[in-house]
Each structure stands twice: as structure tokens, then as C-alpha cells.
Amino acid sequence: NRKKALDFAQSDQVDSKGEHTIFSQVKKKLESSKHRGMHINSADKKAWFVKFIGEYALDEGGLFRESLSEICTELKSHVLPLLLQSKNQ
């Protein structure tokens, strides 16, 4: 649910419990499937299937890449306090 994650990020709050970000949504889904998506043996397979709620699109690889980009953006932001910024960034 990208809208939920975006609304939370714009509220300038910190997701310290991991409930509101795209990262936490993917994490919960992988945990519920016992991380089966991470056990892939082929380069053309994806770890998870992406469906953006309220948006029509087919995941032919672009949505998966977009979800990874958004997760990386969250990891670099103040919203998700998992990584600490260093002096040399």
C-alpha cells in the first residue's frame, strides 16, 4: 500500500515499530510465507510479487524494481530508523 506509506512519510513521523512503510509491508509478507520468496534458484525469478493497492499495473519486473527503489529510499530517510548516516554519507 504505497499511499499508506507515502502518507506516513509525509507526516514526518518515524516508523520505529515497522508498521507503516513499504519495507515493513514486504517484511511482514515474507515472514508470513516463512521467507519462501528468498529461496530462489534462478536469476529470472523475483523474491516477491508486487501489487500496488488501488493502482492498476502488471508486475513484469518494473513494479518489483520500483518497490526495491522505494525500500532503498525509505532506508535512507528519517522514516525508517534502521541505518545511521555516517559523516561521509
PyMOL commands that place a pseudoatom at each C-alpha (Angstrom):
pseudoatom trace, name=CA, resn=ASN, resi=1, chain=A, elem=C, hetatm=0, pos=[0.000, 0.000, 0.000]
pseudoatom trace, name=CA, resn=ARG, resi=2, chain=A, elem=C, hetatm=0, pos=[2.119, 2.854, -1.320]
pseudoatom trace, name=CA, resn=LYS, resi=3, chain=A, elem=C, hetatm=0, pos=[-0.455, 5.502, -0.404]
pseudoatom trace, name=CA, resn=LYS, resi=4, chain=A, elem=C, hetatm=0, pos=[-0.371, 4.464, 3.253]
pseudoatom trace, name=CA, resn=ALA, resi=5, chain=A, elem=C, hetatm=0, pos=[3.447, 4.537, 3.250]
pseudoatom trace, name=CA, resn=LEU, resi=6, chain=A, elem=C, hetatm=0, pos=[3.592, 7.911, 1.478]
pseudoatom trace, name=CA, resn=ASP, resi=7, chain=A, elem=C, hetatm=0, pos=[1.032, 9.489, 3.817]
pseudoatom trace, name=CA, resn=PHE, resi=8, chain=A, elem=C, hetatm=0, pos=[3.032, 8.268, 6.799]
pseudoatom trace, name=CA, resn=ALA, resi=9, chain=A, elem=C, hetatm=0, pos=[6.329, 9.562, 5.369]
pseudoatom trace, name=CA, resn=GLN, resi=10, chain=A, elem=C, hetatm=0, pos=[4.796, 12.995, 4.757]
pseudoatom trace, name=CA, resn=SER, resi=11, chain=A, elem=C, hetatm=0, pos=[3.600, 13.162, 8.362]
pseudoatom trace, name=CA, resn=ASP, resi=12, chain=A, elem=C, hetatm=0, pos=[7.262, 13.469, 9.492]
pseudoatom trace, name=CA, resn=GLN, resi=13, chain=A, elem=C, hetatm=0, pos=[6.855, 10.586, 11.918]
pseudoatom trace, name=CA, resn=VAL, resi=14, chain=A, elem=C, hetatm=0, pos=[9.300, 7.737, 12.462]
pseudoatom trace, name=CA, resn=ASP, resi=15, chain=A, elem=C, hetatm=0, pos=[8.175, 4.154, 11.898]
pseudoatom trace, name=CA, resn=SER, resi=16, chain=A, elem=C, hetatm=0, pos=[10.040, 2.729, 14.869]
pseudoatom trace, name=CA, resn=LYS, resi=17, chain=A, elem=C, hetatm=0, pos=[7.730, -0.305, 15.099]
pseudoatom trace, name=CA, resn=GLY, resi=18, chain=A, elem=C, hetatm=0, pos=[7.908, -1.127, 11.389]
pseudoatom trace, name=CA, resn=GLU, resi=19, chain=A, elem=C, hetatm=0, pos=[4.206, -0.886, 10.613]
pseudoatom trace, name=CA, resn=HIS, resi=20, chain=A, elem=C, hetatm=0, pos=[3.731, 1.838, 8.019]
pseudoatom trace, name=CA, resn=THR, resi=21, chain=A, elem=C, hetatm=0, pos=[6.489, 1.653, 5.399]
pseudoatom trace, name=CA, resn=ILE, resi=22, chain=A, elem=C, hetatm=0, pos=[6.777, -0.363, 2.211]
pseudoatom trace, name=CA, resn=PHE, resi=23, chain=A, elem=C, hetatm=0, pos=[9.801, -2.055, 3.781]
pseudoatom trace, name=CA, resn=SER, resi=24, chain=A, elem=C, hetatm=0, pos=[7.670, -3.256, 6.699]
pseudoatom trace, name=CA, resn=GLN, resi=25, chain=A, elem=C, hetatm=0, pos=[4.873, -4.417, 4.378]
pseudoatom trace, name=CA, resn=VAL, resi=26, chain=A, elem=C, hetatm=0, pos=[7.314, -6.554, 2.376]
pseudoatom trace, name=CA, resn=LYS, resi=27, chain=A, elem=C, hetatm=0, pos=[8.971, -7.814, 5.570]
pseudoatom trace, name=CA, resn=LYS, resi=28, chain=A, elem=C, hetatm=0, pos=[5.634, -8.928, 7.039]
pseudoatom trace, name=CA, resn=LYS, resi=29, chain=A, elem=C, hetatm=0, pos=[4.648, -10.691, 3.821]
pseudoatom trace, name=CA, resn=LEU, resi=30, chain=A, elem=C, hetatm=0, pos=[7.971, -12.537, 3.636]
pseudoatom trace, name=CA, resn=GLU, resi=31, chain=A, elem=C, hetatm=0, pos=[7.707, -13.533, 7.298]
pseudoatom trace, name=CA, resn=SER, resi=32, chain=A, elem=C, hetatm=0, pos=[4.173, -14.856, 6.816]
pseudoatom trace, name=CA, resn=SER, resi=33, chain=A, elem=C, hetatm=0, pos=[5.393, -17.067, 3.968]
pseudoatom trace, name=CA, resn=LYS, resi=34, chain=A, elem=C, hetatm=0, pos=[8.399, -18.227, 6.025]
pseudoatom trace, name=CA, resn=HIS, resi=35, chain=A, elem=C, hetatm=0, pos=[10.716, -16.369, 3.618]
pseudoatom trace, name=CA, resn=ARG, resi=36, chain=A, elem=C, hetatm=0, pos=[9.951, -18.807, 0.773]
pseudoatom trace, name=CA, resn=GLY, resi=37, chain=A, elem=C, hetatm=0, pos=[10.369, -15.959, -1.699]
pseudoatom trace, name=CA, resn=MET, resi=38, chain=A, elem=C, hetatm=0, pos=[14.015, -15.623, -0.725]
pseudoatom trace, name=CA, resn=HIS, resi=39, chain=A, elem=C, hetatm=0, pos=[14.777, -19.238, -1.697]
pseudoatom trace, name=CA, resn=ILE, resi=40, chain=A, elem=C, hetatm=0, pos=[15.036, -18.813, -5.446]
pseudoatom trace, name=CA, resn=ASN, resi=41, chain=A, elem=C, hetatm=0, pos=[17.461, -20.641, -7.712]
pseudoatom trace, name=CA, resn=SER, resi=42, chain=A, elem=C, hetatm=0, pos=[17.123, -18.690, -10.920]
pseudoatom trace, name=CA, resn=ALA, resi=43, chain=A, elem=C, hetatm=0, pos=[18.149, -15.183, -11.922]
pseudoatom trace, name=CA, resn=ASP, resi=44, chain=A, elem=C, hetatm=0, pos=[14.838, -14.577, -13.696]
pseudoatom trace, name=CA, resn=LYS, resi=45, chain=A, elem=C, hetatm=0, pos=[12.753, -15.179, -10.554]
pseudoatom trace, name=CA, resn=LYS, resi=46, chain=A, elem=C, hetatm=0, pos=[11.681, -12.470, -8.117]
pseudoatom trace, name=CA, resn=ALA, resi=47, chain=A, elem=C, hetatm=0, pos=[11.684, -12.751, -4.338]
pseudoatom trace, name=CA, resn=TRP, resi=48, chain=A, elem=C, hetatm=0, pos=[8.111, -11.422, -4.153]
pseudoatom trace, name=CA, resn=PHE, resi=49, chain=A, elem=C, hetatm=0, pos=[5.255, -10.403, -6.418]
pseudoatom trace, name=CA, resn=VAL, resi=50, chain=A, elem=C, hetatm=0, pos=[4.241, -6.739, -6.311]
pseudoatom trace, name=CA, resn=LYS, resi=51, chain=A, elem=C, hetatm=0, pos=[0.686, -5.448, -6.456]
pseudoatom trace, name=CA, resn=PHE, resi=52, chain=A, elem=C, hetatm=0, pos=[0.137, -1.778, -5.655]
pseudoatom trace, name=CA, resn=ILE, resi=53, chain=A, elem=C, hetatm=0, pos=[-3.203, -1.420, -3.913]
pseudoatom trace, name=CA, resn=GLY, resi=54, chain=A, elem=C, hetatm=0, pos=[-5.540, 0.975, -5.721]
pseudoatom trace, name=CA, resn=GLU, resi=55, chain=A, elem=C, hetatm=0, pos=[-3.294, 1.086, -8.796]
pseudoatom trace, name=CA, resn=TYR, resi=56, chain=A, elem=C, hetatm=0, pos=[-3.680, -0.975, -11.945]
pseudoatom trace, name=CA, resn=ALA, resi=57, chain=A, elem=C, hetatm=0, pos=[-0.417, -2.422, -13.184]
pseudoatom trace, name=CA, resn=LEU, resi=58, chain=A, elem=C, hetatm=0, pos=[1.051, -5.807, -14.059]
pseudoatom trace, name=CA, resn=ASP, resi=59, chain=A, elem=C, hetatm=0, pos=[4.299, -6.903, -12.434]
pseudoatom trace, name=CA, resn=GLU, resi=60, chain=A, elem=C, hetatm=0, pos=[6.512, -7.758, -15.384]
pseudoatom trace, name=CA, resn=GLY, resi=61, chain=A, elem=C, hetatm=0, pos=[9.567, -6.640, -13.437]
pseudoatom trace, name=CA, resn=GLY, resi=62, chain=A, elem=C, hetatm=0, pos=[9.006, -2.892, -13.322]
pseudoatom trace, name=CA, resn=LEU, resi=63, chain=A, elem=C, hetatm=0, pos=[6.875, -2.926, -10.185]
pseudoatom trace, name=CA, resn=PHE, resi=64, chain=A, elem=C, hetatm=0, pos=[9.377, -5.187, -8.421]
pseudoatom trace, name=CA, resn=ARG, resi=65, chain=A, elem=C, hetatm=0, pos=[12.221, -2.789, -9.287]
pseudoatom trace, name=CA, resn=GLU, resi=66, chain=A, elem=C, hetatm=0, pos=[10.098, 0.171, -8.211]
pseudoatom trace, name=CA, resn=SER, resi=67, chain=A, elem=C, hetatm=0, pos=[9.341, -1.468, -4.860]
pseudoatom trace, name=CA, resn=LEU, resi=68, chain=A, elem=C, hetatm=0, pos=[13.073, -2.053, -4.326]
pseudoatom trace, name=CA, resn=SER, resi=69, chain=A, elem=C, hetatm=0, pos=[13.804, 1.597, -5.176]
pseudoatom trace, name=CA, resn=GLU, resi=70, chain=A, elem=C, hetatm=0, pos=[11.165, 2.785, -2.728]
pseudoatom trace, name=CA, resn=ILE, resi=71, chain=A, elem=C, hetatm=0, pos=[12.506, 0.497, 0.001]
pseudoatom trace, name=CA, resn=CYS, resi=72, chain=A, elem=C, hetatm=0, pos=[16.005, 1.918, -0.542]
pseudoatom trace, name=CA, resn=THR, resi=73, chain=A, elem=C, hetatm=0, pos=[14.624, 5.453, -0.354]
pseudoatom trace, name=CA, resn=GLU, resi=74, chain=A, elem=C, hetatm=0, pos=[12.893, 4.598, 2.939]
pseudoatom trace, name=CA, resn=LEU, resi=75, chain=A, elem=C, hetatm=0, pos=[16.104, 3.111, 4.330]
pseudoatom trace, name=CA, resn=LYS, resi=76, chain=A, elem=C, hetatm=0, pos=[17.941, 6.373, 3.602]
pseudoatom trace, name=CA, resn=SER, resi=77, chain=A, elem=C, hetatm=0, pos=[15.209, 8.572, 5.079]
pseudoatom trace, name=CA, resn=HIS, resi=78, chain=A, elem=C, hetatm=0, pos=[14.276, 9.510, 8.634]
pseudoatom trace, name=CA, resn=VAL, resi=79, chain=A, elem=C, hetatm=0, pos=[11.058, 7.465, 8.358]
pseudoatom trace, name=CA, resn=LEU, resi=80, chain=A, elem=C, hetatm=0, pos=[12.747, 4.111, 8.878]
pseudoatom trace, name=CA, resn=PRO, resi=81, chain=A, elem=C, hetatm=0, pos=[15.466, 4.250, 11.574]
pseudoatom trace, name=CA, resn=LEU, resi=82, chain=A, elem=C, hetatm=0, pos=[17.418, 1.127, 10.588]
pseudoatom trace, name=CA, resn=LEU, resi=83, chain=A, elem=C, hetatm=0, pos=[20.563, 2.730, 9.192]
pseudoatom trace, name=CA, resn=LEU, resi=84, chain=A, elem=C, hetatm=0, pos=[22.659, 5.527, 10.663]
pseudoatom trace, name=CA, resn=GLN, resi=85, chain=A, elem=C, hetatm=0, pos=[24.062, 8.227, 8.424]
pseudoatom trace, name=CA, resn=SER, resi=86, chain=A, elem=C, hetatm=0, pos=[27.833, 8.483, 8.588]
pseudoatom trace, name=CA, resn=LYS, resi=87, chain=A, elem=C, hetatm=0, pos=[29.929, 11.625, 8.272]
pseudoatom trace, name=CA, resn=ASN, resi=88, chain=A, elem=C, hetatm=0, pos=[30.977, 10.769, 4.717]
pseudoatom trace, name=CA, resn=GLN, resi=89, chain=A, elem=C, hetatm=0, pos=[27.401, 9.702, 3.825]
for i in range(1, 89): cmd.bond("trace and resi %d" % i, "trace and resi %d" % (i + 1))
show_as sticks, trace
zoom trace
